[in-house]
Amino acid sequence: MNANFLKGLLKQWRILLVLILVALSIIYIIPSSQKGVVVKSINSDSPLSGKVNIGDSITWANEKDINSPEDLDQFKNFSGVFRFIHSGKLGLAYIENGYLGISVAKKPFSNLEFGLDLTGGTRVLLKPKENTSDATMQQALATLETRINIFGLKEAKFQPVKDVSGNNYIQIEMAGGSKEEIEDLLSKQGKFEGKVERIISIKNDTGSLKLGGNSYSVSVENDTVIINGIPLRENQTSKINETNFKIFNITENNVVIMLDVFTGSDIQSVCLQNQPGICTSSIIKSGNGYEFNFQVFITEESAQRFANVTNDMEVVVEPNTGYKYLDGRIYLYLDEKLITSLSISSDLKGKAYTTPAITGYRQTRDEALKEQLMLKSILQSGSLPVGLEIIRSDQISPVLGGEFLRDALLSVLIAYTAVATVLYLRYRNFKILIPNMLWSFFELFLTLGAAALIHWTIDLSSIAGIIAAIGSGTNDQIMMIDEILIGGGEEEKKIYTLKQRLKRSFFILFGSAAVVIASVLPMFFVGIGVMKGFAVTTLLGVLIGIGITRPAFAIVAEKVLSKEEKV
Amino acid sequence: MNYKFLPLIPVILLALSLLYLFWLNSTTGLKLDIDLKGGTQIIAESSTDVSVKELENVLKSYEPSIRTSRGLDTYTVFIAFDASIDSDKVLNTLKENGYTFKEYSIQTVGSAIGKAFFEQATIALAFAFLFMIITTFLIFKKFILAIRVIISAFADIIECLVLSQIVGITLSLATFAALLLLIGYSVDDDVMLTTRVTKGTGDLNERIKRARKTAFTMVGATIVALMSLYIITESVVIDQIASIMLFGLVFDLINTWMFNAPILRWYVEKGWFAQSGFK
């Protein structure tokens, strides 16, 4: 093949398109820059929370390049402003004692995402023990996520799944871990506490605390505060006016104490779903964002405690919105870990409501829903709204998974060689063999590129689908070559031109592609997506084949073989 | 031999396969993978060959079903047992008897979900077949042309299922996927054959012969590719898909060239084709 011949081929837009798309696929699959680390999880109390997202890559922090998770260790004892570049943007956060609250991993070699059966890990499928509504399933999912955040098991991925019959399931995937850890997670229940903060102003080392109509003297001596005659240090607890409290913070100007108002047993129920006349739970558009609202039913006793604690609090007015609230917040804890805090509306001051509503505001509907679900799950002590059982579990050894991937790659290479041998035995012509094999590789890269682009997770069944698609591609190419070479024999060659014969072969190609697509489609709906990968990659491969690569191959085959005929 | 008698061979094969399937269904039922019937499976890797008999003896109390497979440089042992048995207990028993597997994977499927998956897979297969029938009729437009392709795709699936059950490949989600794909592949060479024969000119025998040459090259290429997959990988999913496809392609050769091609030839020779104005 001489240079002019190749140049002629490159003038064909279909061939150029294939080459460009293959190049783009390779660049996309294997990015040249391996710099940075990828954020795998973010703790709820992380100073970077809300500033980075899972999947972001951090490439630089405080004048240092970050290329491996160990590079972040140098900030172990660092306190101060942490400047970092994440996915190309600069971010700022204030960190204390090196606490970043995120976990990171080395950037993967390629943009392809591999499934659990290739990387190893645990996947379980949970089914509710009774029939449940979508809202209850959503709450169960939020509760599990809250528990994961509190109890660990950070790298877990939760997914609600539905089968064709409409049954709800929850799928959990973890990089490490075991079935037992998930069983543990399902059986665990947290201890809920709600505490109201009181800020006591201190002047000349003295102040006073008003509580339940009484006034108690407060004085500060160095790191000790004396409340009603009892000396206490930070984090020490005591009781006042029948209410337990803890010293949270002592400074020159004020003392902050936390009063125990609610425990798990005080929360009788939480409104999960709006039921007119029974309880309310809603999310409505308000201004530029969304306001969520839901009712909680609490005991008479705790409502009274809340009234007592808030009765003497000051009302503060937010200058921008005019919103009036009390000068202390309510803090929600699960298993002694602070999860979140809420401001208290001034309407509630000194009131003993047993059906208070909790409201909040977020920019987007999704965020509002997430926050609402999270709050509901905390108030229920992280207890699940419905019993869940493990109905399927896969625990895959990372070593075995890695071997599967290695073997799959090796077998694809050997399959290529074997196919090439068969083709050579049949045609005895490298000019036919080379474009044929080249096009099979093109299809491999294009299918992988498309899979990476739609963020499809490559698992074993996806690999099988890719192989199936390439196999049917090779078959199509053989058919096209034969159509040109031996098509309808000498007589037919006189009647039909090469172009006409190729056109006829495209009728065959589209016909068989249509059947492959039709027969693989139902796989989407089987086994909650266990074999979805197979369907997706087969479809991608077949569509890329008939849409992009086969028409280009026809041009090459036509040029190469018409030249052959003349020779 | 007169080519008109050739279709007898695939017809007898299909009849025997159907008989076997009915017999199987009325006795033990289809052999299902734990994917579809529920159960626990431990997949362990060993650097030395493991005797299935000895293992069965050691794990007797769990009533396991055990098989081994040989990979490139390792052996893989598959131990399947009832889902109600704790997999840790089985692993402990193995350990106590001196079997230590460095790497293993464990899969547990509840019987209810297995049953649900089986139903879904059966429905999917039925839909795939239905879609194939519609597409085939759209492509061929003529009843006889379409129906013989549909019959041979049906025969491919039934015969493939029977052979896989006989050699002990259990029906799983992966084998179901392979059967679906087989529908697509089996129609492939039928479309080619029919188009070449009906839309071409020249000697009919020659046209069929040329189509056969192409089809055999296609099947040959696919078979060697599937063999490489089957021999090298130890992944159950890929192994099952590869072996089902291998069986299927062999049956497809029989059904296409002993059933489809003679009927097509007869159809064209009768002159029905020319009268139909299909061209």
Interface residues (C-beta under 8 A of the other chain):
Chain A: D117 L125 K127 D163 V164 S165 N167 K179 E389 I390 I391 R392 S393 D394 Q395 I396 S397 V399 L400 G401 E403 F404 D407 A408 L410 S411 V412 I414 A415 Y416 A418 V419 T421 V422 L423 R426 L460 S461 I463 A464 I467 A468 G471 S472 T474 N475 I478 M479 D482 I486 G487 G488 G489 E491 E492 I495 R504 F507 I508 G511 S512 A514 V515 V516 I517 A518 S519 V520 L521 P522 M523 F525 V526 G527 I528 V530 M531 F534 A535 T538
Chain B: D35 I43 E45 G71 L72 T74 K102 E103 Y104 S105 I106 Q107 T108 V109 G110 A112 I113 A116 F117 Q120 A121 I123 A124 L125 F127 A128 F129 F131 M132 I134 T135 T136 L138 I139 L173 A174 F176 A177 L180 L181 I183 G184 Y185 V187 D188 V191 M192 T195 R196 K199 G200 T201 G202 D203 E206 R207 R210 K213 T214 T217 M218 G220 A221 T222 V224 A225 L226 M227 S228 L229 I231 I232 T233 E234 S235 V237 I238 I241 M245
